[in-house]
Amino acid sequence: MASSLHTSFISNSPVRSNLQDSEYFKLRSFSIQLQNLPFKCLKKNLNENPIRMSIVTSAKNSSDVNEIDTTLSPRVNSVKPSKTVAITDQATALVQAGVPVIQLAAGEPDFDTPSVIAEAGINAIRQGYTRYTPNSGTLELREAICRKLSEENGISYTPDEILVSNGAKQSVHQALLAVCSPGDEVIIPGPFWVSYTEMATLTDAKPVILQTQLSNNFLLDPKVLESIINEKSRVLIICSPSNPTGSVYPKELLEEIAKIVAKYPRLLVLSDEIYEHIIYAPASHVSFASLPGMWERTFTVNGFSKAFAMTGWRLGYLAGPKHFVQACAKIQSQFTSGPSSISQKAGVAALGLGRAGGEAVAIMVKAFQERRDYLVKSFKEMEGVKISEPQGAFYLFLDFSYYYGSEVEGFGVIEDSDSLCRYLLDKGQVAVVPGAAFGDDSCIRISYAASMSTLQAAIENIKKALAQIKLGVPV
Ligand SMILES: Cc1ncc(COP(=O)(O)O)c(C=O)c1O
């Protein structure tokens, strides 16, 4: 049997560049000889005399050395990687290398998971609760979610209208996959959470950004919304409290939006309520599905990551009309199946903490509020920074465009949010995320999921870094 195995280990690999030409040609001719060996013999040879090389099977026959086709699908190529994850990873790598970077990029609470929740997870393991659960999540957890949604949000669901997933990220994506046809439009108010646009793209839908203004607290203007709705509009995403702006949609505004949505039978709403509990009075949270006529067309997405400091447990959920939720469940059944049995037990404990997470969550929210107040005051005092006071979540979305076009010695020109963030990392050793990642280049996002002393140090560093910018030096 002539071998169909080909070696592809040398020609353009890093190995090649480390070889003298004579060695390369020796290896190359060896690779050609290998191709002429019967497969069994080749296997035997390799087993007896292992050689560090990669061998691939290939359908191609044309040349002595075949390249692997590294082409990726157009779907992957159309998607941007998450900038928040990239910057967080970069900052973490710097910290690990000994650079004292202040990490204000990450979108996760700096608190540990409350101990009652953690214990429930530990007990689940101890009690052998470590097997697959039903695809949609355990009945115990889905019933607890139904109770929570009824008592706290005024929306009534049955367990078969709930789908528990590996994080709310999965819930959002599955909802879009379930209802969007190619070419459908997903309306996303900007600035937006980085994943919405990319998830829409991954589902072959078209993200349509409705830009909001800092001067209007980054809230959607219903008239602008209505002006862009057309027969292709399939999903409107509302995120309140918002990542990245911290804005909270007041009830009256949601009602206005609901009236518009009601006119368009094809339009559904995905209401991302994952920051629901991290909200600062007098602002209060309203679930979109609780508004008249909206239950039938709303996907309510929520999760445990933010309020319960459970980012690593990967647990989120979706509630909606059965027809849609079961479609999402079908996708999940071929994708990940149900989420971790251990996390689900922890989720039950989290929902057992009482209204809005009880005391354990209230302590964290109080700390977030103190930090928000401190940062809002500090940034208001800084030259050129424009700010809309966030009412929820743990982010500030600040307009720093005043500094764009200015030059800094030894760095160059600060052109945009990207270069400003690089500058703040270089000079101030503070990691924050460019607003461009969220669709607004005039701003940067600061996460205040960090201790007060860390925030104080960050403010000092940012002030010093900004002081070095020679304002008004033309590009
Ligand atoms: C607005 C928003 N929705 C959903 C998620 C997803 O959360 P998770 O997948 O951790 O539940 C995040 C996380 O950053 C978020 O900011």
Ligand as a Chemical Component Dictionary entry (heavy atoms), coordinates in Angstrom:
data_LIG
# 
_chem_comp.id                   LIG 
_chem_comp.type                 NON-POLYMER 
_chem_comp.pdbx_formal_charge   0 
_chem_comp.three_letter_code    LIG 
# 
loop_
_chem_comp_atom.comp_id 
_chem_comp_atom.atom_id 
_chem_comp_atom.alt_atom_id 
_chem_comp_atom.type_symbol 
_chem_comp_atom.charge 
_chem_comp_atom.model_Cartn_x 
_chem_comp_atom.model_Cartn_y 
_chem_comp_atom.model_Cartn_z 
_chem_comp_atom.pdbx_ordinal 
LIG C1 C1 C 0 -23.873 43.082 29.660 1  
LIG C2 C2 C 0 -23.370 41.709 29.877 2  
LIG N1 N1 N 0 -24.160 40.673 29.559 3  
LIG C3 C3 C 0 -23.751 39.416 29.726 4  
LIG C4 C4 C 0 -22.507 39.123 30.230 5  
LIG C5 C5 C 0 -22.096 37.678 30.342 6  
LIG O1 O1 O 0 -21.914 37.256 31.627 7  
LIG P1 P1 P 0 -21.635 35.741 31.975 8  
LIG O2 O2 O 0 -21.466 34.986 30.706 9  
LIG O3 O3 O 0 -20.423 35.746 32.818 10 
LIG O4 O4 O 0 -22.843 35.269 32.723 11 
LIG C6 C6 C 0 -21.638 40.162 30.556 12 
LIG C7 C7 C 0 -20.279 39.902 31.029 13 
LIG O5 O5 O 0 -19.389 40.696 30.963 14 
LIG C8 C8 C 0 -22.095 41.491 30.396 15 
LIG O6 O6 O 0 -21.327 42.526 30.715 16 
# 
loop_
_chem_comp_bond.comp_id 
_chem_comp_bond.atom_id_1 
_chem_comp_bond.atom_id_2 
_chem_comp_bond.value_order 
_chem_comp_bond.pdbx_ordinal 
LIG C1 C2 SING 1  
LIG C2 N1 SING 2  
LIG C2 C8 DOUB 3  
LIG N1 C3 DOUB 4  
LIG C3 C4 SING 5  
LIG C4 C5 SING 6  
LIG C4 C6 DOUB 7  
LIG C5 O1 SING 8  
LIG O1 P1 SING 9  
LIG P1 O2 DOUB 10 
LIG P1 O3 SING 11 
LIG P1 O4 SING 12 
LIG C6 C7 SING 13 
LIG C6 C8 SING 14 
LIG C7 O5 DOUB 15 
LIG C8 O6 SING 16 
# 
